[in-house]
Amino acid sequence: MWNKLKTYTDAALDLSIPALFEDAGRAQDFSVCAADMLFDYSKTSLTDDSRACLVNMLGESGFEARRKAMFSGEHINETEGRAVLHTALRAAAGAEIFEDGENVVPGVRETLDRMRAFADALRDGSFQGQGGAITDVVNIGIGGSDLGPAMACLALKPYHDGPRTHFVSNVDGAHIHDILQGLNPETTLILVASKTFTTIETMTNAQTARDWMALSVSDPGAQFAALSSNLTSTAGWGIPAERVFGFEDWVGGRYSLWGPIGLTIMIAMGADKFEEFLSGARAMDDHFRTAAPLDNMPVMLALTGIWHNQGLGYGTRAVLPYDQRLSRLPAYLQQLEMESNGKSVRMDGSDTPVHTGPVVWGEPGTNGQHAFYQLIHQGTRVIPCEFLLAVEGHEADLKHQHELLVANCLAQSEALMLGRSLDVARELMAAKGLDGDELERQARHRVFPGNRPSTTLLYPKLTPHMLGQIIALYEHRVFVEGVMLGINSYDQWGVELGKQLAVALQPIVSGEMPADDKDGSTRQLVDFIRGN
Ligand SMILES: O=P(O)(O)OC[C@H]1O[C@](O)(CO)[C@@H](O)[C@@H]1O
C-alpha cells in the first residue's frame, strides 16, 4: 500500500506549491467546509492524483468497516479486549449504542444527570464546604485525567461563572504546593481524577491534599469527590458513593473529558454549557460517520498528516493555535496523538513498514513567531504547520487586536508558502546601499525557501459547541491515521516500563536499598543525588 504513495511523493518533491494555485479553483478544491468550520489544506503539495491515491489507500485499509466497528461498540482495542466508545459519552439521550449486548447510553445519561446535580449544588452553594460555599475546585489527575479538562477550562474561560478551577498533575511537590498555597481549605473541593485510581502521581497528590485539608477542617473527606472507573478503590479511599462519578473501561483516559473527567469543566461553566460542548462533539461524530472522504474533515486532516509524515518524511507536526485560550491544545494533542499513534507494532503483531505518529508540538501564535518560527521558515527541516484561528474573538472591545492576530496567522502561512527569492533579497540589499560580495553575502541570509506546507482550520468563535467539534475532529483524525497504519490507537503499553522502574527506584533513591544491581550511569546519578 505504501509503495503506491511513493510515486506521488517522489514527484511532489519537485512541485512548487505556489504554482499549484495557477488552478483558480485550488483553494476551494483542497478545502473542506463542515459544521461552520473551514479546513484549508490547499497550501500543501497534495494534487488531485496524490490525494486520490491516499483516498484509495484509506479504502484499502478497511477504514469504513473499522469506523462502523468503533461506533457500534465492537472491541477494536484488541490488545486490551475493550470497546472504544468515547463517542457514547456524547450521544444524544435516547440513542442506542450497544456494548456486549447492553445499551450504554442510559448509564451515560444517568451519570451526566448526577454530575449536573452535583455541579449545580456547588454552583448555587447548596453543597457547602466546612467554611461555607465552595469557592475553588482542584482537579488532581494526570495525563488524560488532567490535560483534557485543563485545556478545555482554559479554552472556555469566557463562560466561567462558577467556582474557580485549578489543576494539579505533577508528582513534583512544587505543583500542589503552589496551587494549594493560595486556597482556603474550608471552601475548597478536591476532585481526585483517575480512571484506574492507582496512578502514583495522582494518589500521592490526593493524599497530600487530604493532609493539607485535615489541618483545617474536622472532616476532610467531606470535601473530596472521585472521578474514576475503579469504584472499589474509590470506596477504599473513603469517598462515599454519592460523590463518585464512574465510567466504563471503554473510555480511554485521553478520550475521557466528555464524561466524569470533564466535571471541572461542568462546574466552571454550568451543565447547560457542558451539554453544548457535548453537542459540538456529537455534530463532528455525525459528520465523520456519514461524509464522503473528500468532504470529511477528520479524514482530510488525517490524509494531510499521512501525506506529510509517512509520505514526505516530515517527522514533526507543529500545532499553532492563533487563539491564546487554546494554549494548552498542543499539550493535549501531544497525549492524544502521540500516546495513541506512537506504536511500532501492527494489530497482527508485525512491525510497521513506515513511521507511525509524528512528534506533535506547538505554542500559540503570535508568541511562537518570536521564538521558534525562525527555524520553521529558514531551518533545514520542513515542518508542516497546522494553524487554528477563530474568525471572531470574545473581546469585542479589542477587535483591532483580533484583526492583528488574524493578519499574523494568514501572513505566516503565506510566507511559508511563498518565501522570498534570492533576487528579491538582492534588491532589498541593493536598496540598503550594498553591492558586490557583501550584497551577495547579506542577501543569502535573507532568502526564505518557501514551498513549506501548512493547513489552516478556521472556526467562527471558540464557544463550548465549537470546542467540542474541534476536539472530536482531532480524535477522529487520530483514528483514521491509526487505521491506515494498522496499529491499535487505544492502548499505551509504552508507558508501563518507566512506571515499574520508578517504583523499584524509589527505595534506592531514599537510601533504603543499595543501587548495586543498577547500570553504571544510574548508579552514578543515585550516588550524586545521595551525596548532595
Ligand atoms: O486516569 P489514570 O488512570 O490516573 O491515568 C492517567 C494517565 O496515565 C496513562 O495511563 C499513561 O501513564 C494515560 O493513558 C492516562 O491518561
The ligand as a MOL file (V3000), in Angstrom:
LIG
                    3D

  0  0  0     0  0            999 V3000
M  V30 BEGIN CTAB
M  V30 COUNTS 16 16 0 0 0
M  V30 BEGIN ATOM
M  V30 1 O -6.5380 8.2910 34.8210 0
M  V30 2 P -5.4000 7.4660 35.2970 0
M  V30 3 O -5.7550 6.0320 35.4380 0
M  V30 4 O -4.8270 8.0260 36.5680 0
M  V30 5 O -4.2730 7.5190 34.2050 0
M  V30 6 C -3.6520 8.7250 33.8500 0
M  V30 7 C -2.9040 8.6140 32.5700 0
M  V30 8 O -1.8760 7.6600 32.6750 0
M  V30 9 C -1.7440 6.9350 31.4660 0
M  V30 10 O -2.1870 5.6720 31.6910 0
M  V30 11 C -0.3220 6.9310 30.9780 0
M  V30 12 O 0.5730 6.7600 32.0000 0
M  V30 13 C -2.6330 7.6830 30.4960 0
M  V30 14 O -3.0420 6.8830 29.4570 0
M  V30 15 C -3.7010 8.1780 31.3730 0
M  V30 16 O -4.4140 9.2040 30.7740 0
M  V30 END ATOM
M  V30 BEGIN BOND
M  V30 1 2 1 2
M  V30 2 1 2 3
M  V30 3 1 2 4
M  V30 4 1 2 5
M  V30 5 1 5 6
M  V30 6 1 6 7
M  V30 7 1 7 8
M  V30 8 1 7 15
M  V30 9 1 8 9
M  V30 10 1 9 10
M  V30 11 1 9 11
M  V30 12 1 9 13
M  V30 13 1 11 12
M  V30 14 1 13 14
M  V30 15 1 13 15
M  V30 16 1 15 16
M  V30 END BOND
M  V30 END CTAB
M  END
